[in-house]
Amino acid sequence: MSRASRVAALAPLGVAGAAAVGAAVWGMGVERYLFTVRYHALRVLPKGAEPIRVLHVSDAHMAPWQHRKQEWMARLADLSPDLVVNTGDNLGHRDGLTGIRTAFAALRGVPGLVVHGSNDYQEPAPRNPLRYFLGPSGHVPAHKHLDIDALDRFFTADLGWKVLDDTAVSLEVKGTRITAFGVNDAHRNWDRPELIPPVVSRLDAGDLTLGVMHAPYRRTLDAFTSFGADVLLAGHTHGGQVRIPFSSKALVSNCDLPLDQARGLSEWTHDGRTVPLNVSAGLGHSIYAPVRFACRPEATLLTLLPR
């Protein structure tokens, strides 16, 4: 084979290699810092109710050195939310609470609801990202347990938020009585949804019911729809974290949720009911997988309107 022929044969490999390097540089050096807010409106409130602005945040996976993320999250208070829903995995490092305090301090006094993901309890560990293509990730023993008690003291005592793991609460926001229930992380089988209906039965009837979870497994979505949720909110998937540009489907969801529902607003149907489902692609990533590609880190502002 002539030299010219060898060069021609190797050219496609060179182009592919350059594209791969470019994608890696973009995903690790640029896009993971391109924080964005997604906006959606839902007509789920009773007639005549005032609009309610719900800030949905998830999967910060915070490390203490992530100052750009902390500063951007702190500015979310400028959206003037009426309610914050936090769907877990706040921590990404044993000292992550320092960054979480900076990120959420400006939301002190705004009503909030929280459920936990496994990374609120356990420090992340290295893993092969290709294993996600084989199905939801299995349990990897963490090197250290995180101080979830300190995290919850910050959320409840400092910010005034309510933790919803396997329970329900009632609160009033702008004259609308809201019932909200949630579960602990279904990805680790820590969820106990059977504990929720007895609590709900003791609460005053609400004008709106929210179902809040970290990992949107079908069993949880089905249960919450049956429990009467009017809106479902979840995180966990990271939107796939790495996606094919312009594709409507994620490559993985790390649970059994359909891939075309792994990010953003869609609908969930079960037992004759169809309700809105918002899955946040989240704001962070594991410190061992610092990349986002075609899947910008995000928070969501849901404006709830009268039907």
LOVEX-894968 format. One record per residue (C-alpha): x, z, y; residue number from 1. Coordinates in pm, whole numbers. Layout:
ATOM east up north i
ATOM X Z Y NUM
...
! end
This chain:
ATOM east up north i
ATOM 0 0 0 1
ATOM 136 -98 338 2
ATOM 200 159 609 3
ATOM -87 14 813 4
ATOM -321 51 516 5
ATOM -217 413 460 6
ATOM -277 492 828 7
ATOM -620 327 814 8
ATOM -710 521 498 9
ATOM -604 854 649 10
ATOM -773 798 986 11
ATOM -1117 929 877 12
ATOM -953 1247 744 13
ATOM -780 1294 1076 14
ATOM -1107 1250 1265 15
ATOM -1284 1495 1033 16
ATOM -1004 1747 1071 17
ATOM -1008 1721 1449 18
ATOM -1386 1762 1451 19
ATOM -1360 2073 1234 20
ATOM -1097 2225 1460 21
ATOM -1306 2142 1767 22
ATOM -1615 2299 1614 23
ATOM -1423 2614 1526 24
ATOM -1278 2642 1876 25
ATOM -1625 2593 2027 26
ATOM -1799 2836 1794 27
ATOM -1539 3112 1819 28
ATOM -1416 3065 2173 29
ATOM -1719 2944 2368 30
ATOM -2066 2950 2216 31
ATOM -2062 3309 2096 32
ATOM -2043 3406 2463 33
ATOM -2324 3174 2580 34
ATOM -2594 3440 2584 35
ATOM -2943 3314 2659 36
ATOM -3301 3433 2699 37
ATOM -3583 3258 2514 38
ATOM -3926 3273 2676 39
ATOM -4259 3258 2493 40
ATOM -4620 3339 2587 41
ATOM -4874 3470 2337 42
ATOM -5247 3513 2392 43
ATOM -5306 3826 2187 44
ATOM -5440 4084 2435 45
ATOM -5805 4176 2492 46
ATOM -5992 3990 2763 47
ATOM -5917 4132 3105 48
ATOM -5594 4307 3002 49
ATOM -5289 4290 3226 50
ATOM -5001 4074 3096 51
ATOM -4729 4268 2913 52
ATOM -4366 4157 2914 53
ATOM -4197 4245 2583 54
ATOM -3819 4224 2564 55
ATOM -3715 4163 2202 56
ATOM -3349 4240 2130 57
ATOM -3172 4244 1795 58
ATOM -2843 4239 1608 59
ATOM -2604 4334 1885 60
ATOM -2342 4432 1622 61
ATOM -2164 4601 1911 62
ATOM -1792 4669 1920 63
ATOM -1642 4868 2210 64
ATOM -1429 4579 2340 65
ATOM -1723 4337 2376 66
ATOM -1759 4387 2750 67
ATOM -1910 4045 2827 68
ATOM -2194 4111 2586 69
ATOM -2248 4462 2719 70
ATOM -2264 4343 3080 71
ATOM -2502 4057 2996 72
ATOM -2733 4288 2801 73
ATOM -2735 4537 3089 74
ATOM -2872 4262 3314 75
ATOM -3174 4217 3086 76
ATOM -3334 4498 3285 77
ATOM -3366 4241 3567 78
ATOM -3640 4074 3358 79
ATOM -3859 4379 3434 80
ATOM -3989 4427 3080 81
ATOM -4286 4654 3020 82
ATOM -4183 4724 2661 83
ATOM -3859 4685 2464 84
ATOM -3859 4611 2089 85
ATOM -3522 4656 1919 86
ATOM -3507 4520 1564 87
ATOM -3184 4681 1454 88
ATOM -2818 4626 1364 89
ATOM -2707 4765 1697 90
ATOM -2366 4880 1577 91
ATOM -2076 4668 1457 92
ATOM -1793 4919 1479 93
ATOM -1748 5294 1443 94
ATOM -1715 5320 1823 95
ATOM -1993 5070 1897 96
ATOM -2222 5332 2051 97
ATOM -2006 5330 2363 98
ATOM -2099 4967 2422 99
ATOM -2463 5023 2329 100
ATOM -2489 5292 2595 101
ATOM -2359 5048 2856 102
ATOM -2586 4768 2735 103
ATOM -2914 4963 2736 104
ATOM -2867 5228 3004 105
ATOM -3049 5020 3267 106
ATOM -3361 5020 3046 107
ATOM -3395 5398 3059 108
ATOM -3758 5488 3115 109
ATOM -3897 5155 2987 110
ATOM -4104 5224 2672 111
ATOM -3919 5110 2362 112
ATOM -3957 5075 1986 113
ATOM -3667 5069 1736 114
ATOM -3617 4996 1367 115
ATOM -3284 5007 1188 116
ATOM -3070 4758 1001 117
ATOM -2798 4855 755 118
ATOM -2528 4805 1019 119
ATOM -2672 5096 1213 120
ATOM -2564 5313 919 121
ATOM -2256 5143 777 122
ATOM -1946 4988 926 123
ATOM -1916 4616 838 124
ATOM -1674 4503 571 125
ATOM -1504 4164 521 126
ATOM -1689 3921 298 127
ATOM -1675 3554 205 128
ATOM -1925 3371 433 129
ATOM -1978 3102 167 130
ATOM -2154 3361 -50 131
ATOM -2453 3347 187 132
ATOM -2533 3002 43 133
ATOM -2591 3168 -294 134
ATOM -2873 3386 -162 135
ATOM -2917 3709 37 136
ATOM -2598 3911 58 137
ATOM -2557 4201 -180 138
ATOM -2449 4553 -96 139
ATOM -2084 4591 -4 140
ATOM -1975 4957 20 141
ATOM -1875 5031 376 142
ATOM -1542 5189 454 143
ATOM -1709 5437 688 144
ATOM -2058 5558 764 145
ATOM -2161 5528 1127 146
ATOM -2310 5804 1339 147
ATOM -2671 5693 1332 148
ATOM -2784 6038 1446 149
ATOM -2595 5992 1773 150
ATOM -2740 5642 1806 151
ATOM -3093 5775 1761 152
ATOM -3036 6060 2004 153
ATOM -2941 5801 2264 154
ATOM -3249 5591 2192 155
ATOM -3499 5877 2179 156
ATOM -3365 6154 2404 157
ATOM -3188 5939 2664 158
ATOM -3392 5619 2677 159
ATOM -3725 5763 2560 160
ATOM -3774 5507 2283 161
ATOM -3952 5568 1952 162
ATOM -3797 5507 1608 163
ATOM -4041 5330 1375 164
ATOM -3870 5347 1036 165
ATOM -4155 5368 781 166
ATOM -4399 5514 1030 167
ATOM -4635 5424 1313 168
ATOM -4690 5530 1672 169
ATOM -4945 5476 1945 170
ATOM -4852 5418 2309 171
ATOM -5011 5286 2625 172
ATOM -4850 5005 2823 173
ATOM -5015 4886 3146 174
ATOM -5355 5010 3034 175
ATOM -5335 4854 2685 176
ATOM -5330 5088 2387 177
ATOM -5070 4960 2138 178
ATOM -5034 5063 1776 179
ATOM -4689 4984 1637 180
ATOM -4546 5031 1290 181
ATOM -4215 4945 1130 182
ATOM -3990 4988 829 183
ATOM -3631 5070 756 184
ATOM -3406 4784 638 185
ATOM -3578 4584 364 186
ATOM -3251 4398 301 187
ATOM -3115 4718 145 188
ATOM -3451 4810 -13 189
ATOM -3471 5112 215 190
ATOM -3823 5022 332 191
ATOM -4126 5233 245 192
ATOM -4425 5038 383 193
ATOM -4668 5242 174 194
ATOM -4605 5534 412 195
ATOM -4749 5346 708 196
ATOM -5129 5318 648 197
ATOM -5185 5697 629 198
ATOM -5010 5740 963 199
ATOM -5205 5454 1123 200
ATOM -5533 5607 1005 201
ATOM -5457 5919 1210 202
ATOM -5387 5728 1533 203
ATOM -5636 5621 1795 204
ATOM -5745 5261 1749 205
ATOM -5528 5026 1953 206
ATOM -5605 4710 2149 207
ATOM -5293 4545 2000 208
ATOM -5097 4608 1681 209
ATOM -4727 4526 1647 210
ATOM -4541 4501 1315 211
ATOM -4168 4561 1365 212
ATOM -3895 4508 1103 213
ATOM -3527 4430 1081 214
ATOM -3517 4192 786 215
ATOM -3817 3953 761 216
ATOM -3866 3949 386 217
ATOM -4191 3790 269 218
ATOM -4310 4115 112 219
ATOM -4280 4293 447 220
ATOM -4443 4012 642 221
ATOM -4730 4003 392 222
ATOM -4775 4380 400 223
ATOM -4773 4398 780 224
ATOM -5021 4113 808 225
ATOM -5248 4297 566 226
ATOM -5205 4618 769 227
ATOM -5354 4435 1069 228
ATOM -5050 4341 1279 229
ATOM -5135 4102 1565 230
ATOM -4767 4015 1627 231
ATOM -4468 4039 1394 232
ATOM -4113 4089 1526 233
ATOM -3788 4074 1328 234
ATOM -3417 4006 1345 235
ATOM -3144 4008 1076 236
ATOM -3108 3631 1021 237
ATOM -2882 3557 1321 238
ATOM -3077 3231 1324 239
ATOM -2838 3120 1053 240
ATOM -2549 3183 1297 241
ATOM -2401 2840 1213 242
ATOM -2650 2553 1225 243
ATOM -2648 2176 1216 244
ATOM -2697 2063 1579 245
ATOM -3055 1959 1664 246
ATOM -3182 2068 1320 247
ATOM -3503 2269 1299 248
ATOM -3376 2457 994 249
ATOM -3105 2714 951 250
ATOM -2853 2668 672 251
ATOM -2916 3024 553 252
ATOM -3148 3311 646 253
ATOM -2990 3593 437 254
ATOM -3338 3679 306 255
ATOM -3628 3494 146 256
ATOM -3777 3374 477 257
ATOM -3825 2995 493 258
ATOM -3524 2838 668 259
ATOM -3735 2671 936 260
ATOM -3857 3017 1047 261
ATOM -3515 3184 1068 262
ATOM -3510 3163 1449 263
ATOM -3773 3171 1720 264
ATOM -4151 3179 1732 265
ATOM -4359 3061 1439 266
ATOM -4665 3182 1245 267
ATOM -4711 3383 928 268
ATOM -5021 3349 710 269
ATOM -5128 3594 442 270
ATOM -5459 3706 298 271
ATOM -5662 3487 533 272
ATOM -5488 3598 852 273
ATOM -5240 3399 1063 274
ATOM -5032 3586 1320 275
ATOM -4736 3503 1546 276
ATOM -4389 3581 1411 277
ATOM -4085 3603 1637 278
ATOM -3747 3618 1465 279
ATOM -3463 3684 1705 280
ATOM -3134 3504 1637 281
ATOM -2971 3815 1778 282
ATOM -2692 3881 2023 283
ATOM -2390 3939 1803 284
ATOM -2208 3882 1479 285
ATOM -1991 4073 1237 286
ATOM -1645 4142 1377 287
ATOM -1523 3964 1061 288
ATOM -1720 3644 1138 289
ATOM -1682 3594 1516 290
ATOM -1853 3257 1545 291
ATOM -2175 3095 1663 292
ATOM -2233 2723 1631 293
ATOM -2551 2543 1745 294
ATOM -2709 2890 1754 295
ATOM -2650 3068 2081 296
ATOM -2679 3449 2094 297
ATOM -3016 3541 2240 298
ATOM -3275 3788 2351 299
ATOM -3644 3699 2381 300
ATOM -3898 3773 2653 301
ATOM -4250 3754 2511 302
ATOM -4527 3754 2771 303
ATOM -4844 3882 2611 304
ATOM -5158 3745 2774 305
ATOM -5535 3795 2727 306
ATOM -5697 3585 2459 307
! end
